[in-house]
Amino acid sequence: MKVTRFLALGMTLALAACNKPAAEKPAAAAATPAKPPLVTVNDKAISSEIYEEFAKVLTRGKASADLSAEDREAIRDRLIRMELIAQQAEKDGLTQDPEVAGRLEITRLQILQQAAAQKYLKDRPATDAELHAEFDTQLASTPLIEYHARHILVSGEDVALKVIEQLKGGADFANLARRVSIDKGTAVRGGDLDWFPPNAMPPSFADALSLLKNGEFTKTPVNSPNGWHIIQLLGTRDRPPPSFEGVQDQLREIVQAKKFVAYSDGLVRAAKITPPLVNPPAPLPAAAPAANPAAPAAPAAAPAATPPAN
């Protein structure tokens, strides 16, 4: 859009200049010389801007001016080698390989999405009111409780069932954890996980833990991405809520992420997608019709007919 408007403006100014009398025409501006490339590789020019971006990627944001001459030359050498390899890969037809083409396209989409997010959010910083509202939302969904528990982690459900049978028979939980748990970090402590909030564990783990009383262990194995658990609850305590000041950075990230999701939702609603999304964004609520002050007032109800006097 900006490019189109710029071109249109340029054409308008050019036409206006052509319609002026010859005497009024300003002297032609000197052409700005093209900036020479940093290096040319097989007739392919590599600009200084590309080099600077590459340097930032390799040095986590440092400009080339902040690097030593040796480091700058090493980066230049690496960029040239990458260009040569890429040129050869194109000659070998690798860009036509479906997997390579797909990865190139995904990279393009990711870079453009990041750039779009930065541009969209640049002038839409999170306000103090938005941060406080998000803080209230997050606090309402945060369990203010901590558990003290221990577990025995094994690789299979059948092994977990055997451990449970041993516990039912009176075996000591901590000793079993030291012997058979594959979580070596906690096994040396008898499976002790110390204190933790429920959302620090996989949902299946936290759900099973919430059903236990102090001293009880799970009578059925609990599956998680880590394996199969036998869990014993050792205690619970209230968890103090976080302070607003202590989580402002996280709140800002959440608020800005939600803003960009709302922006992308709008693009999805306006797009023609075939076949349509299975889970499209919810439609925006209809705006209430605005009152029209110019509209005439509703006529008053007609008075009831007066019966004739006798």
C-alpha positions as semicolon CSV with decimal commas, in nm:
position;residue;x (nm);y (nm);z (nm)
1;M;0,000;0,000;0,000
2;K;0,275;0,250;0,093
3;V;0,471;0,162;-0,219
4;T;0,160;0,214;-0,434
5;R;0,086;0,552;-0,278
6;F;0,449;0,654;-0,318
7;L;0,452;0,558;-0,686
8;A;0,124;0,738;-0,746
9;L;0,259;1,052;-0,581
10;G;0,576;1,029;-0,787
11;M;0,377;1,002;-1,110
12;T;0,163;1,304;-1,012
13;L;0,469;1,518;-0,943
14;A;0,631;1,407;-1,268
15;L;0,322;1,500;-1,471
16;A;0,302;1,835;-1,297
17;A;0,664;1,906;-1,382
18;C;0,605;1,819;-1,748
19;N;0,315;2,067;-1,771
20;K;0,521;2,359;-1,640
21;P;0,679;2,606;-1,888
22;A;1,033;2,528;-1,974
23;A;1,164;2,833;-1,790
24;E;1,003;2,721;-1,465
25;K;1,146;2,374;-1,467
26;P;1,392;2,326;-1,180
27;A;1,737;2,207;-1,255
28;A;1,759;1,828;-1,263
29;A;1,877;1,688;-0,933
30;A;2,203;1,507;-0,944
31;A;2,152;1,132;-0,949
32;T;2,248;0,965;-0,622
33;P;2,530;0,724;-0,695
34;A;2,449;0,363;-0,619
35;K;2,618;0,230;-0,309
36;P;2,885;-0,019;-0,409
37;P;2,833;-0,376;-0,290
38;L;3,042;-0,516;-0,008
39;V;3,157;-0,797;-0,236
40;T;3,060;-0,956;-0,567
41;V;3,053;-1,334;-0,594
42;N;3,022;-1,469;-0,950
43;D;2,849;-1,144;-1,054
44;K;2,610;-1,168;-0,754
45;A;2,636;-0,852;-0,544
46;I;2,622;-0,883;-0,165
47;S;2,534;-0,555;0,001
48;S;2,671;-0,412;0,322
49;E;2,320;-0,433;0,468
50;I;2,311;-0,811;0,415
51;Y;2,652;-0,837;0,578
52;E;2,536;-0,635;0,881
53;E;2,229;-0,852;0,929
54;F;2,441;-1,165;0,901
55;A;2,688;-1,028;1,156
56;K;2,405;-0,961;1,401
57;V;2,276;-1,316;1,361
58;L;2,618;-1,466;1,432
59;T;2,702;-1,234;1,724
60;R;2,356;-1,209;1,885
61;G;2,293;-0,850;1,787
62;K;2,637;-0,689;1,770
63;A;2,710;-0,446;1,490
64;S;3,018;-0,510;1,281
65;A;3,169;-0,183;1,410
66;D;3,186;-0,343;1,756
67;L;3,385;-0,641;1,630
68;S;3,754;-0,685;1,573
69;A;3,896;-0,666;1,221
70;E;3,967;-1,039;1,241
71;D;3,606;-1,118;1,334
72;R;3,470;-0,894;1,058
73;E;3,684;-1,069;0,799
74;A;3,581;-1,412;0,932
75;I;3,214;-1,318;0,896
76;R;3,276;-1,184;0,545
77;D;3,451;-1,509;0,453
78;R;3,164;-1,717;0,589
79;L;2,905;-1,511;0,403
80;I;3,095;-1,552;0,075
81;R;3,120;-1,928;0,125
82;M;2,746;-1,948;0,199
83;E;2,670;-1,756;-0,118
84;L;2,891;-1,985;-0,326
85;I;2,731;-2,297;-0,180
86;A;2,383;-2,152;-0,237
87;Q;2,467;-2,070;-0,598
88;Q;2,588;-2,424;-0,658
89;A;2,279;-2,566;-0,485
90;E;2,058;-2,366;-0,720
91;K;2,256;-2,491;-1,021
92;D;2,207;-2,845;-0,893
93;G;1,831;-2,789;-0,884
94;L;1,792;-2,816;-0,506
95;T;1,538;-2,535;-0,497
96;Q;1,308;-2,764;-0,697
97;D;1,326;-3,034;-0,433
98;P;0,988;-3,033;-0,253
99;E;1,144;-3,060;0,092
100;V;1,392;-2,780;0,031
101;A;1,129;-2,560;-0,130
102;G;0,897;-2,620;0,163
103;R;1,162;-2,527;0,418
104;L;1,250;-2,212;0,224
105;E;0,884;-2,112;0,219
106;I;0,839;-2,178;0,593
107;T;1,145;-1,964;0,667
108;R;1,005;-1,685;0,451
109;L;0,671;-1,700;0,633
110;Q;0,835;-1,698;0,975
111;I;1,053;-1,396;0,895
112;L;0,759;-1,202;0,752
113;Q;0,540;-1,289;1,049
114;Q;0,805;-1,166;1,292
115;A;0,850;-0,845;1,094
116;A;0,473;-0,792;1,076
117;A;0,440;-0,843;1,451
118;Q;0,717;-0,593;1,524
119;K;0,561;-0,337;1,293
120;Y;0,206;-0,388;1,423
121;L;0,300;-0,378;1,790
122;K;0,551;-0,095;1,766
123;D;0,283;0,172;1,802
124;R;0,057;-0,038;2,025
125;P;0,248;-0,079;2,351
126;A;0,072;-0,244;2,643
127;T;-0,091;0,018;2,863
128;D;-0,088;0,010;3,241
129;A;-0,462;-0,061;3,240
130;E;-0,411;-0,358;3,004
131;L;-0,133;-0,497;3,223
132;H;-0,344;-0,474;3,537
133;A;-0,642;-0,635;3,362
134;E;-0,422;-0,923;3,242
135;F;-0,275;-0,957;3,590
136;D;-0,626;-1,002;3,732
137;T;-0,708;-1,258;3,461
138;Q;-0,393;-1,459;3,521
139;L;-0,431;-1,443;3,898
140;A;-0,788;-1,575;3,878
141;S;-0,666;-1,885;3,692
142;T;-0,356;-1,945;3,904
143;P;-0,392;-2,206;4,180
144;L;-0,263;-2,052;4,503
145;I;-0,152;-2,382;4,649
146;E;0,173;-2,578;4,656
147;Y;0,227;-2,950;4,697
148;H;0,508;-3,143;4,860
149;A;0,527;-3,482;4,696
150;R;0,757;-3,760;4,588
151;H;0,734;-4,002;4,301
152;I;0,874;-4,314;4,147
153;L;0,916;-4,291;3,770
154;V;0,935;-4,608;3,560
155;S;0,933;-4,678;3,187
156;G;0,625;-4,899;3,161
157;E;0,279;-4,943;3,308
158;D;0,349;-5,305;3,396
159;V;0,652;-5,203;3,603
160;A;0,446;-4,931;3,775
161;L;0,178;-5,186;3,872
162;K;0,442;-5,408;4,032
163;V;0,576;-5,112;4,232
164;I;0,225;-5,028;4,352
165;E;0,176;-5,388;4,468
166;Q;0,499;-5,366;4,668
167;L;0,383;-5,041;4,829
168;K;0,049;-5,196;4,918
169;G;0,243;-5,478;5,078
170;G;0,422;-5,234;5,308
171;A;0,739;-5,150;5,112
172;D;0,904;-4,818;5,196
173;F;0,833;-4,556;4,925
174;A;1,168;-4,379;4,955
175;N;1,369;-4,701;4,940
176;L;1,177;-4,817;4,630
177;A;1,236;-4,481;4,464
178;R;1,610;-4,510;4,525
179;R;1,617;-4,858;4,375
180;V;1,384;-4,848;4,076
181;S;1,304;-4,486;3,978
182;I;1,454;-4,381;3,646
183;D;1,436;-4,015;3,755
184;K;1,792;-4,018;3,885
185;G;1,777;-3,658;4,000
186;T;1,508;-3,734;4,259
187;A;1,580;-4,102;4,316
188;V;1,877;-4,019;4,539
189;R;1,635;-3,819;4,758
190;G;1,385;-4,102;4,781
191;G;1,181;-3,950;4,497
192;D;1,134;-3,617;4,680
193;L;1,016;-3,341;4,444
194;D;1,017;-3,070;4,713
195;W;0,745;-2,801;4,701
196;F;0,592;-2,702;4,366
197;P;0,273;-2,544;4,226
198;P;0,039;-2,779;4,034
199;N;0,102;-2,606;3,702
200;A;0,470;-2,698;3,727
201;M;0,378;-3,059;3,649
202;P;0,203;-3,228;3,355
203;P;-0,179;-3,206;3,386
204;S;-0,217;-3,580;3,447
205;F;0,034;-3,563;3,732
206;A;-0,132;-3,258;3,893
207;D;-0,482;-3,406;3,856
208;A;-0,383;-3,731;4,025
209;L;-0,204;-3,543;4,303
210;S;-0,509;-3,327;4,377
211;L;-0,711;-3,639;4,467
212;L;-0,469;-3,761;4,733
213;K;-0,467;-3,700;5,105
214;N;-0,147;-3,651;5,299
215;G;0,051;-3,975;5,308
216;E;-0,152;-4,146;5,033
217;F;-0,002;-4,272;4,707
218;T;-0,167;-4,330;4,371
219;K;-0,316;-4,680;4,342
220;T;-0,308;-4,670;3,962
221;P;-0,008;-4,564;3,746
222;V;-0,010;-4,205;3,621
223;N;0,107;-4,156;3,265
224;S;0,285;-3,840;3,146
225;P;0,526;-3,756;2,863
226;N;0,807;-3,854;3,100
227;G;0,686;-4,208;3,169
228;W;0,474;-4,378;3,437
229;H;0,454;-4,233;3,787
230;I;0,359;-4,354;4,131
231;I;0,302;-4,039;4,339
232;Q;0,281;-3,986;4,712
233;L;0,150;-3,663;4,865
234;L;0,353;-3,541;5,162
235;G;0,181;-3,208;5,231
236;T;0,012;-2,893;5,101
237;R;0,044;-2,525;5,179
238;D;-0,095;-2,193;5,060
239;R;0,103;-2,022;4,789
240;P;0,138;-1,642;4,812
241;P;0,017;-1,462;4,499
242;P;0,284;-1,298;4,283
243;S;0,324;-0,922;4,296
244;F;0,224;-0,715;3,996
245;E;0,569;-0,557;3,983
246;G;0,739;-0,896;3,976
247;V;0,557;-1,023;3,667
248;Q;0,520;-0,709;3,452
249;D;0,755;-0,837;3,181
250;Q;0,559;-1,162;3,144
251;L;0,231;-0,971;3,146
252;R;0,356;-0,740;2,872
253;E;0,448;-1,039;2,654
254;I;0,105;-1,194;2,708
255;V;-0,082;-0,870;2,630
256;Q;0,118;-0,805;2,314
257;A;0,077;-1,166;2,201
258;K;-0,299;-1,139;2,244
259;K;-0,305;-0,817;2,043
260;F;-0,126;-0,979;1,752
261;V;-0,352;-1,286;1,767
262;A;-0,653;-1,054;1,750
263;Y;-0,494;-0,883;1,448
264;S;-0,435;-1,217;1,273
265;D;-0,791;-1,325;1,360
266;G;-0,914;-1,022;1,168
267;L;-0,707;-1,123;0,865
268;V;-0,853;-1,474;0,882
269;R;-1,211;-1,344;0,900
270;A;-1,154;-1,124;0,594
271;A;-0,974;-1,391;0,390
272;K;-1,120;-1,633;0,138
273;I;-1,004;-1,977;0,259
274;T;-1,097;-2,297;0,074
275;P;-1,167;-2,531;0,239
276;P;-1,248;-2,317;0,544
277;L;-1,076;-2,356;0,880
278;V;-1,218;-2,623;1,108
279;N;-1,183;-2,386;1,406
280;P;-1,218;-2,032;1,270
281;P;-1,191;-1,733;1,502
282;A;-1,515;-1,638;1,672
283;P;-1,707;-1,366;1,491
284;L;-1,688;-1,021;1,641
285;P;-1,988;-0,923;1,851
286;A;-2,237;-0,710;1,662
287;A;-2,219;-0,345;1,755
288;A;-2,531;-0,203;1,916
289;P;-2,718;0,029;1,677
290;A;-2,642;0,391;1,753
291;A;-2,929;0,615;1,852
292;N;-3,038;0,854;1,576
293;P;-3,113;1,191;1,731
294;A;-3,269;1,313;1,406
295;A;-3,531;1,039;1,403
296;P;-3,879;1,158;1,499
297;A;-4,010;1,045;1,832
298;A;-4,262;0,766;1,829
299;P;-4,615;0,906;1,815
300;A;-4,799;0,913;2,141
301;A;-5,072;0,659;2,182
302;A;-5,411;0,785;2,070
303;P;-5,634;0,877;2,361
304;A;-5,908;0,635;2,441
305;A;-6,243;0,728;2,285
306;T;-6,462;0,922;2,527
307;P;-6,804;0,760;2,556
308;P;-7,091;0,993;2,452
309;A;-7,266;1,166;2,735
310;N;-7,608;1,032;2,813
